[in-house]
Amino acid sequence: MGDRGALTAGLLELAMAESPSLFLSGRGHARLSTVSIASVICSIAQSAGLDHLTAHMLRHTFGTSLVRDGVDLVTVAQLMGHARLETTRAYTQPSQADLERALGALPVDD
């Protein structure tokens, strides 16, 4: 299994877990706080020359990408760990192009 396949399998297993935690402490037993996660991502981003990248931006991009690829909102909510669809909706606001594509998909009688 390639890197992408292993990552996909791991994320799927995580999404189905009772209390999923993607980021764990160095010992692998405790969840990292959101502040710790943000700090780690900020450090990695700065090392890569991406000074303005944040954990929130990555999360937003993850949800938005799934929705734009046609994944239903319920599935996206589960993958993002949201109990409420309204929370997921805030991460996945449609662009003008998304709205135009949706309207273009409507059947039209000639």
Gaussian input, Z-matrix of N, CA and C with variables (Angstrom, degrees):
# hf/3-21g

backbone

0 1
 N
 C     1     B1
 C     2     B2     1     A1
 N     3     B3     2     A2     1     D1
 C     4     B4     3     A3     2     D2
 C     5     B5     4     A4     3     D3
 N     6     B6     5     A5     4     D4
 C     7     B7     6     A6     5     D5
 C     8     B8     7     A7     6     D6
 N     9     B9     8     A8     7     D7
 C    10    B10     9     A9     8     D8
 C    11    B11    10    A10     9     D9
 N    12    B12    11    A11    10    D10
 C    13    B13    12    A12    11    D11
 C    14    B14    13    A13    12    D12
 N    15    B15    14    A14    13    D13
 C    16    B16    15    A15    14    D14
 C    17    B17    16    A16    15    D15
 N    18    B18    17    A17    16    D16
 C    19    B19    18    A18    17    D17
 C    20    B20    19    A19    18    D18
 N    21    B21    20    A20    19    D19
 C    22    B22    21    A21    20    D20
 C    23    B23    22    A22    21    D21
 N    24    B24    23    A23    22    D22
 C    25    B25    24    A24    23    D23
 C    26    B26    25    A25    24    D24
 N    27    B27    26    A26    25    D25
 C    28    B28    27    A27    26    D26
 C    29    B29    28    A28    27    D27
 N    30    B30    29    A29    28    D28
 C    31    B31    30    A30    29    D29
 C    32    B32    31    A31    30    D30
 N    33    B33    32    A32    31    D31
 C    34    B34    33    A33    32    D32
 C    35    B35    34    A34    33    D33
 N    36    B36    35    A35    34    D34
 C    37    B37    36    A36    35    D35
 C    38    B38    37    A37    36    D36
 N    39    B39    38    A38    37    D37
 C    40    B40    39    A39    38    D38
 C    41    B41    40    A40    39    D39
 N    42    B42    41    A41    40    D40
 C    43    B43    42    A42    41    D41
 C    44    B44    43    A43    42    D42
 N    45    B45    44    A44    43    D43
 C    46    B46    45    A45    44    D44
 C    47    B47    46    A46    45    D45
 N    48    B48    47    A47    46    D46
 C    49    B49    48    A48    47    D47
 C    50    B50    49    A49    48    D48
 N    51    B51    50    A50    49    D49
 C    52    B52    51    A51    50    D50
 C    53    B53    52    A52    51    D51
 N    54    B54    53    A53    52    D52
 C    55    B55    54    A54    53    D53
 C    56    B56    55    A55    54    D54
 N    57    B57    56    A56    55    D55
 C    58    B58    57    A57    56    D56
 C    59    B59    58    A58    57    D57
 N    60    B60    59    A59    58    D58
 C    61    B61    60    A60    59    D59
 C    62    B62    61    A61    60    D60
 N    63    B63    62    A62    61    D61
 C    64    B64    63    A63    62    D62
 C    65    B65    64    A64    63    D63
 N    66    B66    65    A65    64    D64
 C    67    B67    66    A66    65    D65
 C    68    B68    67    A67    66    D66
 N    69    B69    68    A68    67    D67
 C    70    B70    69    A69    68    D68
 C    71    B71    70    A70    69    D69
 N    72    B72    71    A71    70    D70
 C    73    B73    72    A72    71    D71
 C    74    B74    73    A73    72    D72
 N    75    B75    74    A74    73    D73
 C    76    B76    75    A75    74    D74
 C    77    B77    76    A76    75    D75
 N    78    B78    77    A77    76    D76
 C    79    B79    78    A78    77    D77
 C    80    B80    79    A79    78    D78
 N    81    B81    80    A80    79    D79
 C    82    B82    81    A81    80    D80
 C    83    B83    82    A82    81    D81
 N    84    B84    83    A83    82    D82
 C    85    B85    84    A84    83    D83
 C    86    B86    85    A85    84    D84
 N    87    B87    86    A86    85    D85
 C    88    B88    87    A87    86    D86
 C    89    B89    88    A88    87    D87
 N    90    B90    89    A89    88    D88
 C    91    B91    90    A90    89    D89
 C    92    B92    91    A91    90    D90
 N    93    B93    92    A92    91    D91
 C    94    B94    93    A93    92    D92
 C    95    B95    94    A94    93    D93
 N    96    B96    95    A95    94    D94
 C    97    B97    96    A96    95    D95
 C    98    B98    97    A97    96    D96
 N    99    B99    98    A98    97    D97
 C   100   B100    99    A99    98    D98
 C   101   B101   100   A100    99    D99
 N   102   B102   101   A101   100   D100
 C   103   B103   102   A102   101   D101
 C   104   B104   103   A103   102   D102
 N   105   B105   104   A104   103   D103
 C   106   B106   105   A105   104   D104
 C   107   B107   106   A106   105   D105
 N   108   B108   107   A107   106   D106
 C   109   B109   108   A108   107   D107
 C   110   B110   109   A109   108   D108
 N   111   B111   110   A110   109   D109
 C   112   B112   111   A111   110   D110
 C   113   B113   112   A112   111   D111
 N   114   B114   113   A113   112   D112
 C   115   B115   114   A114   113   D113
 C   116   B116   115   A115   114   D114
 N   117   B117   116   A116   115   D115
 C   118   B118   117   A117   116   D116
 C   119   B119   118   A118   117   D117
 N   120   B120   119   A119   118   D118
 C   121   B121   120   A120   119   D119
 C   122   B122   121   A121   120   D120
 N   123   B123   122   A122   121   D121
 C   124   B124   123   A123   122   D122
 C   125   B125   124   A124   123   D123
 N   126   B126   125   A125   124   D124
 C   127   B127   126   A126   125   D125
 C   128   B128   127   A127   126   D126
 N   129   B129   128   A128   127   D127
 C   130   B130   129   A129   128   D128
 C   131   B131   130   A130   129   D129
 N   132   B132   131   A131   130   D130
 C   133   B133   132   A132   131   D131
 C   134   B134   133   A133   132   D132
 N   135   B135   134   A134   133   D133
 C   136   B136   135   A135   134   D134
 C   137   B137   136   A136   135   D135
 N   138   B138   137   A137   136   D136
 C   139   B139   138   A138   137   D137
 C   140   B140   139   A139   138   D138
 N   141   B141   140   A140   139   D139
 C   142   B142   141   A141   140   D140
 C   143   B143   142   A142   141   D141
 N   144   B144   143   A143   142   D142
 C   145   B145   144   A144   143   D143
 C   146   B146   145   A145   144   D144
 N   147   B147   146   A146   145   D145
 C   148   B148   147   A147   146   D146
 C   149   B149   148   A148   147   D147
 N   150   B150   149   A149   148   D148
 C   151   B151   150   A150   149   D149
 C   152   B152   151   A151   150   D150
 N   153   B153   152   A152   151   D151
 C   154   B154   153   A153   152   D152
 C   155   B155   154   A154   153   D153
 N   156   B156   155   A155   154   D154
 C   157   B157   156   A156   155   D155
 C   158   B158   157   A157   156   D156
 N   159   B159   158   A158   157   D157
 C   160   B160   159   A159   158   D158
 C   161   B161   160   A160   159   D159
 N   162   B162   161   A161   160   D160
 C   163   B163   162   A162   161   D161
 C   164   B164   163   A163   162   D162
 N   165   B165   164   A164   163   D163
 C   166   B166   165   A165   164   D164
 C   167   B167   166   A166   165   D165
 N   168   B168   167   A167   166   D166
 C   169   B169   168   A168   167   D167
 C   170   B170   169   A169   168   D168
 N   171   B171   170   A170   169   D169
 C   172   B172   171   A171   170   D170
 C   173   B173   172   A172   171   D171
 N   174   B174   173   A173   172   D172
 C   175   B175   174   A174   173   D173
 C   176   B176   175   A175   174   D174
 N   177   B177   176   A176   175   D175
 C   178   B178   177   A177   176   D176
 C   179   B179   178   A178   177   D177
 N   180   B180   179   A179   178   D178
 C   181   B181   180   A180   179   D179
 C   182   B182   181   A181   180   D180
 N   183   B183   182   A182   181   D181
 C   184   B184   183   A183   182   D182
 C   185   B185   184   A184   183   D183
 N   186   B186   185   A185   184   D184
 C   187   B187   186   A186   185   D185
 C   188   B188   187   A187   186   D186
 N   189   B189   188   A188   187   D187
 C   190   B190   189   A189   188   D188
 C   191   B191   190   A190   189   D189
 N   192   B192   191   A191   190   D190
 C   193   B193   192   A192   191   D191
 C   194   B194   193   A193   192   D192
 N   195   B195   194   A194   193   D193
 C   196   B196   195   A195   194   D194
 C   197   B197   196   A196   195   D195
 N   198   B198   197   A197   196   D196
 C   199   B199   198   A198   197   D197
 C   200   B200   199   A199   198   D198
 N   201   B201   200   A200   199   D199
 C   202   B202   201   A201   200   D200
 C   203   B203   202   A202   201   D201
 N   204   B204   203   A203   202   D202
 C   205   B205   204   A204   203   D203
 C   206   B206   205   A205   204   D204
 N   207   B207   206   A206   205   D205
 C   208   B208   207   A207   206   D206
 C   209   B209   208   A208   207   D207
 N   210   B210   209   A209   208   D208
 C   211   B211   210   A210   209   D209
 C   212   B212   211   A211   210   D210
 N   213   B213   212   A212   211   D211
 C   214   B214   213   A213   212   D212
 C   215   B215   214   A214   213   D213
 N   216   B216   215   A215   214   D214
 C   217   B217   216   A216   215   D215
 C   218   B218   217   A217   216   D216
 N   219   B219   218   A218   217   D217
 C   220   B220   219   A219   218   D218
 C   221   B221   220   A220   219   D219
 N   222   B222   221   A221   220   D220
 C   223   B223   222   A222   221   D221
 C   224   B224   223   A223   222   D222
 N   225   B225   224   A224   223   D223
 C   226   B226   225   A225   224   D224
 C   227   B227   226   A226   225   D225
 N   228   B228   227   A227   226   D226
 C   229   B229   228   A228   227   D227
 C   230   B230   229   A229   228   D228
 N   231   B231   230   A230   229   D229
 C   232   B232   231   A231   230   D230
 C   233   B233   232   A232   231   D231
 N   234   B234   233   A233   232   D232
 C   235   B235   234   A234   233   D233
 C   236   B236   235   A235   234   D234
 N   237   B237   236   A236   235   D235
 C   238   B238   237   A237   236   D236
 C   239   B239   238   A238   237   D237
 N   240   B240   239   A239   238   D238
 C   241   B241   240   A240   239   D239
 C   242   B242   241   A241   240   D240
 N   243   B243   242   A242   241   D241
 C   244   B244   243   A243   242   D242
 C   245   B245   244   A244   243   D243
 N   246   B246   245   A245   244   D244
 C   247   B247   246   A246   245   D245
 C   248   B248   247   A247   246   D246
 N   249   B249   248   A248   247   D247
 C   250   B250   249   A249   248   D248
 C   251   B251   250   A250   249   D249
 N   252   B252   251   A251   250   D250
 C   253   B253   252   A252   251   D251
 C   254   B254   253   A253   252   D252
 N   255   B255   254   A254   253   D253
 C   256   B256   255   A255   254   D254
 C   257   B257   256   A256   255   D255
 N   258   B258   257   A257   256   D256
 C   259   B259   258   A258   257   D257
 C   260   B260   259   A259   258   D258
 N   261   B261   260   A260   259   D259
 C   262   B262   261   A261   260   D260
 C   263   B263   262   A262   261   D261
 N   264   B264   263   A263   262   D262
 C   265   B265   264   A264   263   D263
 C   266   B266   265   A265   264   D264
 N   267   B267   266   A266   265   D265
 C   268   B268   267   A267   266   D266
 C   269   B269   268   A268   267   D267
 N   270   B270   269   A269   268   D268
 C   271   B271   270   A270   269   D269
 C   272   B272   271   A271   270   D270
 N   273   B273   272   A272   271   D271
 C   274   B274   273   A273   272   D272
 C   275   B275   274   A274   273   D273
 N   276   B276   275   A275   274   D274
 C   277   B277   276   A276   275   D275
 C   278   B278   277   A277   276   D276
 N   279   B279   278   A278   277   D277
 C   280   B280   279   A279   278   D278
 C   281   B281   280   A280   279   D279
 N   282   B282   281   A281   280   D280
 C   283   B283   282   A282   281   D281
 C   284   B284   283   A283   282   D282
 N   285   B285   284   A284   283   D283
 C   286   B286   285   A285   284   D284
 C   287   B287   286   A286   285   D285
 N   288   B288   287   A287   286   D286
 C   289   B289   288   A288   287   D287
 C   290   B290   289   A289   288   D288
 N   291   B291   290   A290   289   D289
 C   292   B292   291   A291   290   D290
 C   293   B293   292   A292   291   D291
 N   294   B294   293   A293   292   D292
 C   295   B295   294   A294   293   D293
 C   296   B296   295   A295   294   D294
 N   297   B297   296   A296   295   D295
 C   298   B298   297   A297   296   D296
 C   299   B299   298   A298   297   D297
 N   300   B300   299   A299   298   D298
 C   301   B301   300   A300   299   D299
 C   302   B302   301   A301   300   D300
 N   303   B303   302   A302   301   D301
 C   304   B304   303   A303   302   D302
 C   305   B305   304   A304   303   D303
 N   306   B306   305   A305   304   D304
 C   307   B307   306   A306   305   D305
 C   308   B308   307   A307   306   D306
 N   309   B309   308   A308   307   D307
 C   310   B310   309   A309   308   D308
 C   311   B311   310   A310   309   D309
 N   312   B312   311   A311   310   D310
 C   313   B313   312   A312   311   D311
 C   314   B314   313   A313   312   D312
 N   315   B315   314   A314   313   D313
 C   316   B316   315   A315   314   D314
 C   317   B317   316   A316   315   D315
 N   318   B318   317   A317   316   D316
 C   319   B319   318   A318   317   D317
 C   320   B320   319   A319   318   D318
 N   321   B321   320   A320   319   D319
 C   322   B322   321   A321   320   D320
 C   323   B323   322   A322   321   D321
 N   324   B324   323   A323   322   D322
 C   325   B325   324   A324   323   D323
 C   326   B326   325   A325   324   D324
 N   327   B327   326   A326   325   D325
 C   328   B328   327   A327   326   D326
 C   329   B329   328   A328   327   D327

   B1=1.4602
   B2=1.5243
   B3=1.3346
   B4=1.4569
   B5=1.5178
   B6=1.3268
   B7=1.4607
   B8=1.5240
   B9=1.3366
   B10=1.4661
   B11=1.5289
   B12=1.3245
   B13=1.4601
   B14=1.5129
   B15=1.3284
   B16=1.4662
   B17=1.5238
   B18=1.3284
   B19=1.4623
   B20=1.5204
   B21=1.3229
   B22=1.4604
   B23=1.5264
   B24=1.3183
   B25=1.4670
   B26=1.5304
   B27=1.3168
   B28=1.4621
   B29=1.5182
   B30=1.3228
   B31=1.4623
   B32=1.5276
   B33=1.3321
   B34=1.4597
   B35=1.5281
   B36=1.3076
   B37=1.4680
   B38=1.5199
   B39=1.3097
   B40=1.4532
   B41=1.5213
   B42=1.3330
   B43=1.4650
   B44=1.5250
   B45=1.3111
   B46=1.4604
   B47=1.5333
   B48=1.3259
   B49=1.4587
   B50=1.5316
   B51=1.3395
   B52=1.4546
   B53=1.5217
   B54=1.3080
   B55=1.4668
   B56=1.5230
   B57=1.3313
   B58=1.4610
   B59=1.5193
   B60=1.3124
   B61=1.4610
   B62=1.5154
   B63=1.3071
   B64=1.4556
   B65=1.5197
   B66=1.3200
   B67=1.4574
   B68=1.5238
   B69=1.3358
   B70=1.4591
   B71=1.5244
   B72=1.3198
   B73=1.4580
   B74=1.5291
   B75=1.3180
   B76=1.4611
   B77=1.5109
   B78=1.3144
   B79=1.4695
   B80=1.5221
   B81=1.3262
   B82=1.4630
   B83=1.5056
   B84=1.3260
   B85=1.4601
   B86=1.5239
   B87=1.3117
   B88=1.4581
   B89=1.5219
   B90=1.3181
   B91=1.4614
   B92=1.5156
   B93=1.3255
   B94=1.4550
   B95=1.5260
   B96=1.3142
   B97=1.4557
   B98=1.5251
   B99=1.3078
   B100=1.4615
   B101=1.5251
   B102=1.3179
   B103=1.4702
   B104=1.5287
   B105=1.3240
   B106=1.4687
   B107=1.5270
   B108=1.3250
   B109=1.4646
   B110=1.5268
   B111=1.3239
   B112=1.4675
   B113=1.5176
   B114=1.3204
   B115=1.4623
   B116=1.5268
   B117=1.3128
   B118=1.4738
   B119=1.5294
   B120=1.3242
   B121=1.4616
   B122=1.5239
   B123=1.3062
   B124=1.4659
   B125=1.5295
   B126=1.3221
   B127=1.4656
   B128=1.5290
   B129=1.3246
   B130=1.4654
   B131=1.5300
   B132=1.3243
   B133=1.4668
   B134=1.5242
   B135=1.3257
   B136=1.4605
   B137=1.5278
   B138=1.3322
   B139=1.4663
   B140=1.5300
   B141=1.3337
   B142=1.4691
   B143=1.5276
   B144=1.3304
   B145=1.4611
   B146=1.5137
   B147=1.3195
   B148=1.4680
   B149=1.5283
   B150=1.3057
   B151=1.4635
   B152=1.5223
   B153=1.3251
   B154=1.4642
   B155=1.5267
   B156=1.3180
   B157=1.4586
   B158=1.5273
   B159=1.3318
   B160=1.4630
   B161=1.5236
   B162=1.3226
   B163=1.4651
   B164=1.5241
   B165=1.3055
   B166=1.4617
   B167=1.5282
   B168=1.3278
   B169=1.4645
   B170=1.5258
   B171=1.3256
   B172=1.4711
   B173=1.5281
   B174=1.3221
   B175=1.4591
   B176=1.5326
   B177=1.3095
   B178=1.4650
   B179=1.5339
   B180=1.3228
   B181=1.4639
   B182=1.5262
   B183=1.3223
   B184=1.4604
   B185=1.5342
   B186=1.3408
   B187=1.4601
   B188=1.5167
   B189=1.3169
   B190=1.4535
   B191=1.5263
   B192=1.3208
   B193=1.4685
   B194=1.5219
   B195=1.3121
   B196=1.4652
   B197=1.5187
   B198=1.3293
   B199=1.4690
   B200=1.5226
   B201=1.3189
   B202=1.4712
   B203=1.5254
   B204=1.3292
   B205=1.4683
   B206=1.5233
   B207=1.3397
   B208=1.4568
   B209=1.5189
   B210=1.3312
   B211=1.4614
   B212=1.5289
   B213=1.3296
   B214=1.4631
   B215=1.5306
   B216=1.3256
   B217=1.4626
   B218=1.5271
   B219=1.3249
   B220=1.4689
   B221=1.5288
   B222=1.3183
   B223=1.4661
   B224=1.5186
   B225=1.3210
   B226=1.4652
   B227=1.5214
   B228=1.3239
   B229=1.4640
   B230=1.5214
   B231=1.3198
   B232=1.4686
   B233=1.5178
   B234=1.3230
   B235=1.4612
   B236=1.5267
   B237=1.3328
   B238=1.4600
   B239=1.5229
   B240=1.3295
   B241=1.4629
   B242=1.5140
   B243=1.3253
   B244=1.4584
   B245=1.5177
   B246=1.3169
   B247=1.4601
   B248=1.5277
   B249=1.3264
   B250=1.4657
   B251=1.5223
   B252=1.3330
   B253=1.4605
   B254=1.5271
   B255=1.3079
   B256=1.4642
   B257=1.5347
   B258=1.3226
   B259=1.4640
   B260=1.5202
   B261=1.3127
   B262=1.4611
   B263=1.5190
   B264=1.2959
   B265=1.4602
   B266=1.5268
   B267=1.3247
   B268=1.4643
   B269=1.5282
   B270=1.3202
   B271=1.4668
   B272=1.5239
   B273=1.3085
   B274=1.4605
   B275=1.5241
   B276=1.3035
   B277=1.4571
   B278=1.5246
   B279=1.3332
   B280=1.4645
   B281=1.5311
   B282=1.3044
   B283=1.4623
   B284=1.5232
   B285=1.3132
   B286=1.4681
   B287=1.5236
   B288=1.3377
   B289=1.4686
   B290=1.5301
   B291=1.3338
   B292=1.4668
   B293=1.5308
   B294=1.3301
   B295=1.4675
   B296=1.5238
   B297=1.3238
   B298=1.4666
   B299=1.5263
   B300=1.3395
   B301=1.4644
   B302=1.5360
   B303=1.3282
   B304=1.4690
   B305=1.5229
   B306=1.3338
   B307=1.4585
   B308=1.5195
   B309=1.3250
   B310=1.4535
   B311=1.5111
   B312=1.3061
   B313=1.4582
   B314=1.5312
   B315=1.3292
   B316=1.4602
   B317=1.5305
   B318=1.3179
   B319=1.4730
   B320=1.5303
   B321=1.3128
   B322=1.4552
   B323=1.5225
   B324=1.3181
   B325=1.4674
   B326=1.5220
   B327=1.3067
   B328=1.4644
   B329=1.4985
   A1=107.95
   A2=117.17
   A3=121.82
   A4=111.68
   A5=115.57
   A6=120.80
   A7=111.90
   A8=116.49
   A9=120.13
   A10=110.60
   A11=117.02
   A12=120.53
   A13=112.12
   A14=116.24
   A15=120.56
   A16=110.35
   A17=116.56
   A18=120.56
   A19=110.36
   A20=116.91
   A21=121.20
   A22=110.59
   A23=117.10
   A24=121.01
   A25=110.60
   A26=116.32
   A27=120.38
   A28=112.15
   A29=117.15
   A30=120.26
   A31=111.11
   A32=117.44
   A33=120.42
   A34=110.56
   A35=116.07
   A36=120.16
   A37=110.41
   A38=116.81
   A39=122.01
   A40=111.16
   A41=117.37
   A42=121.62
   A43=111.38
   A44=117.52
   A45=121.37
   A46=112.60
   A47=117.77
   A48=121.63
   A49=110.51
   A50=115.84
   A51=120.55
   A52=112.35
   A53=117.33
   A54=120.81
   A55=108.25
   A56=116.01
   A57=120.62
   A58=113.36
   A59=115.91
   A60=122.31
   A61=107.49
   A62=116.37
   A63=120.86
   A64=110.90
   A65=116.50
   A66=120.82
   A67=109.92
   A68=114.78
   A69=121.11
   A70=110.13
   A71=115.26
   A72=120.68
   A73=109.98
   A74=116.76
   A75=121.91
   A76=112.93
   A77=117.27
   A78=120.89
   A79=112.09
   A80=115.51
   A81=120.09
   A82=115.52
   A83=117.93
   A84=120.00
   A85=113.55
   A86=117.78
   A87=120.77
   A88=110.64
   A89=115.19
   A90=120.80
   A91=109.70
   A92=115.76
   A93=119.36
   A94=108.31
   A95=116.74
   A96=120.57
   A97=108.82
   A98=116.60
   A99=120.17
   A100=110.78
   A101=116.89
   A102=120.50
   A103=109.77
   A104=117.65
   A105=121.60
   A106=111.18
   A107=116.20
   A108=120.76
   A109=109.85
   A110=115.89
   A111=120.16
   A112=110.88
   A113=116.61
   A114=121.19
   A115=111.26
   A116=117.10
   A117=121.61
   A118=110.12
   A119=116.80
   A120=120.57
   A121=110.38
   A122=117.43
   A123=121.46
   A124=110.24
   A125=117.00
   A126=120.96
   A127=111.39
   A128=116.38
   A129=120.77
   A130=109.83
   A131=116.70
   A132=121.29
   A133=110.73
   A134=117.02
   A135=120.41
   A136=111.06
   A137=116.77
   A138=120.51
   A139=111.69
   A140=115.87
   A141=121.20
   A142=112.20
   A143=116.39
   A144=120.27
   A145=113.90
   A146=117.19
   A147=122.61
   A148=108.60
   A149=115.61
   A150=121.32
   A151=115.24
   A152=118.00
   A153=119.42
   A154=113.60
   A155=117.91
   A156=121.76
   A157=109.73
   A158=116.23
   A159=121.07
   A160=110.45
   A161=115.70
   A162=120.82
   A163=109.74
   A164=117.12
   A165=120.84
   A166=110.56
   A167=117.31
   A168=120.73
   A169=110.76
   A170=117.20
   A171=120.65
   A172=110.60
   A173=116.57
   A174=121.52
   A175=110.25
   A176=115.85
   A177=121.23
   A178=110.18
   A179=116.57
   A180=121.29
   A181=110.92
   A182=117.02
   A183=122.36
   A184=110.34
   A185=116.61
   A186=121.05
   A187=112.44
   A188=116.49
   A189=120.97
   A190=111.18
   A191=117.29
   A192=120.99
   A193=111.27
   A194=116.67
   A195=119.39
   A196=111.55
   A197=116.41
   A198=119.85
   A199=110.70
   A200=117.66
   A201=120.81
   A202=112.08
   A203=116.71
   A204=120.32
   A205=111.65
   A206=116.88
   A207=121.01
   A208=115.58
   A209=118.03
   A210=120.46
   A211=107.82
   A212=116.54
   A213=119.49
   A214=110.88
   A215=115.75
   A216=122.41
   A217=112.60
   A218=117.92
   A219=120.74
   A220=109.98
   A221=116.77
   A222=121.04
   A223=110.78
   A224=117.08
   A225=120.75
   A226=109.87
   A227=117.28
   A228=121.06
   A229=111.02
   A230=116.34
   A231=119.43
   A232=110.86
   A233=117.42
   A234=120.45
   A235=112.15
   A236=116.48
   A237=120.45
   A238=112.01
   A239=116.96
   A240=120.47
   A241=113.76
   A242=117.18
   A243=121.60
   A244=110.76
   A245=116.43
   A246=121.33
   A247=110.77
   A248=116.78
   A249=121.62
   A250=110.82
   A251=116.05
   A252=120.53
   A253=111.29
   A254=117.11
   A255=120.77
   A256=110.70
   A257=116.96
   A258=120.67
   A259=109.83
   A260=116.93
   A261=121.16
   A262=110.57
   A263=116.55
   A264=121.63
   A265=110.89
   A266=117.43
   A267=120.79
   A268=111.74
   A269=117.10
   A270=121.43
   A271=112.34
   A272=117.47
   A273=119.62
   A274=112.66
   A275=117.38
   A276=120.85
   A277=110.21
   A278=116.87
   A279=119.14
   A280=111.75
   A281=115.53
   A282=121.51
   A283=108.15
   A284=116.48
   A285=121.24
   A286=110.03
   A287=116.61
   A288=120.79
   A289=110.95
   A290=117.44
   A291=121.04
   A292=110.18
   A293=116.14
   A294=120.61
   A295=111.06
   A296=116.30
   A297=120.36
   A298=110.97
   A299=117.37
   A300=121.40
   A301=109.93
   A302=117.37
   A303=121.21
   A304=110.45
   A305=117.03
   A306=119.62
   A307=111.51
   A308=116.93
   A309=121.45
   A310=113.42
   A311=117.14
   A312=121.68
   A313=112.20
   A314=117.70
   A315=120.82
   A316=110.03
   A317=116.78
   A318=119.06
   A319=109.69
   A320=116.10
   A321=121.07
   A322=108.35
   A323=116.24
   A324=120.19
   A325=108.77
   A326=116.91
   A327=120.50
   A328=111.03
   D1=132.28
   D2=179.93
   D3=-74.47
   D4=175.76
   D5=-179.70
   D6=-57.72
   D7=-44.17
   D8=-179.03
   D9=-65.12
   D10=-41.45
   D11=178.68
   D12=-63.47
   D13=-41.14
   D14=178.72
   D15=-65.73
   D16=-41.39
   D17=179.05
   D18=-64.76
   D19=-44.53
   D20=179.34
   D21=-61.51
   D22=-45.30
   D23=179.52
   D24=-62.07
   D25=-42.48
   D26=179.59
   D27=-65.55
   D28=-42.04
   D29=179.28
   D30=-68.07
   D31=-36.84
   D32=177.31
   D33=-64.54
   D34=-44.54
   D35=177.40
   D36=-60.71
   D37=-42.08
   D38=179.50
   D39=-63.66
   D40=-43.28
   D41=-178.79
   D42=-63.41
   D43=-29.39
   D44=-177.96
   D45=-88.86
   D46=-8.21
   D47=-177.73
   D48=-70.31
   D49=156.37
   D50=179.88
   D51=-65.74
   D52=-42.08
   D53=177.19
   D54=-134.00
   D55=79.95
   D56=-175.04
   D57=-66.18
   D58=138.16
   D59=175.86
   D60=-139.77
   D61=115.16
   D62=179.54
   D63=-81.55
   D64=-38.62
   D65=-176.89
   D66=-108.39
   D67=116.05
   D68=-178.87
   D69=-115.72
   D70=160.79
   D71=178.28
   D72=-63.84
   D73=170.11
   D74=-179.89
   D75=-55.97
   D76=-28.23
   D77=178.60
   D78=-86.63
   D79=-10.37
   D80=175.65
   D81=79.27
   D82=15.66
   D83=-176.11
   D84=-110.66
   D85=-29.81
   D86=-175.39
   D87=-115.93
   D88=147.97
   D89=176.06
   D90=-70.06
   D91=142.56
   D92=171.89
   D93=-77.33
   D94=147.66
   D95=175.98
   D96=-72.16
   D97=162.14
   D98=178.23
   D99=-63.01
   D100=-32.72
   D101=177.68
   D102=-66.25
   D103=-42.08
   D104=178.81
   D105=-64.79
   D106=-42.58
   D107=179.19
   D108=-62.46
   D109=-45.73
   D110=179.46
   D111=-60.01
   D112=-38.97
   D113=179.75
   D114=-65.91
   D115=-43.93
   D116=179.26
   D117=-62.64
   D118=-47.09
   D119=-178.94
   D120=-64.88
   D121=-40.03
   D122=178.12
   D123=-61.43
   D124=-42.85
   D125=179.32
   D126=-63.86
   D127=-43.92
   D128=178.91
   D129=-63.85
   D130=-43.79
   D131=-179.37
   D132=-62.14
   D133=-44.59
   D134=179.74
   D135=-63.46
   D136=-39.41
   D137=177.63
   D138=-62.58
   D139=-29.49
   D140=179.77
   D141=-91.17
   D142=3.41
   D143=179.99
   D144=78.89
   D145=19.65
   D146=179.49
   D147=-108.35
   D148=75.95
   D149=-170.91
   D150=-64.21
   D151=-22.75
   D152=-174.68
   D153=-107.56
   D154=11.34
   D155=-179.48
   D156=-81.17
   D157=133.45
   D158=179.08
   D159=-127.26
   D160=164.03
   D161=176.01
   D162=-60.98
   D163=-38.22
   D164=179.61
   D165=-62.78
   D166=-41.14
   D167=178.26
   D168=-62.25
   D169=-41.17
   D170=178.90
   D171=-64.14
   D172=-42.68
   D173=179.97
   D174=-63.96
   D175=-44.78
   D176=179.05
   D177=-61.37
   D178=-44.68
   D179=-179.80
   D180=-63.72
   D181=-41.54
   D182=177.97
   D183=-56.52
   D184=-54.13
   D185=-178.20
   D186=-64.35
   D187=-44.83
   D188=-179.11
   D189=-63.45
   D190=-42.63
   D191=179.73
   D192=-61.28
   D193=-42.61
   D194=179.16
   D195=-63.22
   D196=-45.61
   D197=-179.58
   D198=-63.32
   D199=-43.90
   D200=-179.54
   D201=-67.06
   D202=-22.80
   D203=176.31
   D204=-86.69
   D205=4.77
   D206=174.41
   D207=93.05
   D208=8.75
   D209=177.57
   D210=-74.36
   D211=134.01
   D212=-176.82
   D213=-68.58
   D214=154.61
   D215=-173.73
   D216=-63.00
   D217=-33.10
   D218=179.24
   D219=-63.75
   D220=-43.78
   D221=178.74
   D222=-66.07
   D223=-43.26
   D224=178.40
   D225=-60.96
   D226=-42.46
   D227=178.80
   D228=-59.28
   D229=-43.43
   D230=179.92
   D231=-65.35
   D232=-43.54
   D233=179.43
   D234=-64.41
   D235=-31.09
   D236=179.65
   D237=-86.38
   D238=-7.41
   D239=178.98
   D240=79.00
   D241=25.75
   D242=-179.81
   D243=-94.04
   D244=136.41
   D245=176.28
   D246=-84.34
   D247=-25.02
   D248=-177.05
   D249=-117.59
   D250=134.94
   D251=178.35
   D252=-63.42
   D253=-30.76
   D254=179.83
   D255=-61.23
   D256=-34.73
   D257=177.44
   D258=-65.39
   D259=-44.48
   D260=179.72
   D261=-65.35
   D262=-39.21
   D263=-179.01
   D264=-56.73
   D265=-35.67
   D266=-179.75
   D267=-63.92
   D268=-27.02
   D269=179.81
   D270=-86.69
   D271=-10.14
   D272=-168.14
   D273=-128.51
   D274=41.33
   D275=179.28
   D276=-62.98
   D277=132.19
   D278=-178.73
   D279=-71.84
   D280=146.79
   D281=174.79
   D282=-84.88
   D283=173.03
   D284=175.60
   D285=-59.20
   D286=-41.00
   D287=179.11
   D288=-63.35
   D289=-37.95
   D290=177.79
   D291=-62.28
   D292=-44.37
   D293=-179.50
   D294=-64.95
   D295=-42.07
   D296=179.05
   D297=-64.95
   D298=-40.14
   D299=179.03
   D300=-64.20
   D301=-40.07
   D302=179.20
   D303=-64.45
   D304=-44.11
   D305=178.82
   D306=-67.28
   D307=-35.62
   D308=177.74
   D309=-65.88
   D310=-21.84
   D311=-178.49
   D312=-82.63
   D313=-10.29
   D314=-179.51
   D315=-68.59
   D316=138.27
   D317=176.75
   D318=-70.25
   D319=141.13
   D320=-179.45
   D321=-124.88
   D322=129.73
   D323=174.85
   D324=-79.99
   D325=132.12
   D326=179.47
   D327=-89.51

